[in-house]
Amino acid sequence: MVENYIPLFMMIAGGLTFAVVMGKINQVLGPRRPNPEKYTTYESGMEPVRTARERFSVKYYLVAVLFILFDIEIVFLYPWAVSFRQLGIQGFVVMFVFIFVLLVGFYYVWRKGALEWD
């Protein structure tokens, strides 16, 4: 049974070896021109205005999580739309419940003001 996994282990070992060898070749053959300007913070060609350790508002992360949550809805809608005719009325009802739950969640988030940028 272990012999069935030998090709997998060989592929993993080959990939790791390739990554290490390419990294070492880059270290040996790559250009070395240190410059103090290269070690400064880059913000689209502008001087940095704040530190990198500044705290972000929780609303920023909340909106990001909500975007991901409601974007995943589309991932579930595509297979349903493709096989809509084969699923029949049961598939329609299940997807209606799914969309209804998402709309209730969206309404809750909207009423709580999570989408407001004051």
Buried (B, 14 or more C-beta within 10 A) or exposed (E): EEEEEEEEEEEEEEEEEEEEEEEEEEEEEEEEEEEEEEEEEEEEEEEEEEEEEEEEEEBEEBBEEBEEEEEEBEEEBEEBEEEEEEBEEEBEEEBEEBBEEBEEBBEEBEEEEBEEEE
